[in-house]
């Protein structure tokens, strides 16, 4: 098969790349190019950091700074808002410029093994969805909690943010 034929087939599958990609296409692209994402550094008046629980096929379970991969022709600021609504059930007020950038190279991963992350300091527009708040027991994917410092079960990939949490 020629590359041009493969591109035509992928174009037929994707339709509107800014609306998201089929999982197989996304995973293929993550093998070919770095992914750019935004991470939301949210602090409360007491200096605590808002983290969410992640448990998926990319990392072992753990707390992480909420974040999302920027879609085609989507601004970083738009992805920040969508990530906040998706993960926290609320909007936010991000700083117009990112606070830091980090590069994640994960040699043992064939897919999703290279990220360029932009860390934005953000303020919540209102409280996060109380139905998603972690209260006790074992956290469930998508739950959030305020943290006074780095939890012992911080995702290994987010150790680079230790100085910000």
HELIX and SHEET records of a PDB file:
HELIX    1   1 UNK A    3  UNK A   14  1                                  12    
HELIX    2   2 UNK A   17  UNK A   19  5                                   3    
HELIX    3   3 UNK A   23  UNK A   32  1                                  10    
HELIX    4   4 UNK A   76  UNK A   88  1                                  13    
HELIX    5   5 UNK A  130  UNK A  132  5                                   3    
HELIX    6   6 UNK A  156  UNK A  164  5                                   9    
SHEET    1   A 4 UNK A  67  UNK A  69  0                                        
SHEET    2   A 4 UNK A  35  UNK A  42 -1                                        
SHEET    3   A 4 UNK A 114  UNK A 124  1                                        
SHEET    4   A 4 UNK A  92  UNK A  94 -1                                        
SHEET    1   B 4 UNK A  67  UNK A  69  0                                        
SHEET    2   B 4 UNK A  35  UNK A  42 -1                                        
SHEET    3   B 4 UNK A 114  UNK A 124  1                                        
SHEET    4   B 4 UNK A 100  UNK A 105 -1                                        
SHEET    1   C 3 UNK A  62  UNK A  64  0                                        
SHEET    2   C 3 UNK A  49  UNK A  54 -1                                        
SHEET    3   C 3 UNK A 144  UNK A 147 -1                                        
END                                                                             
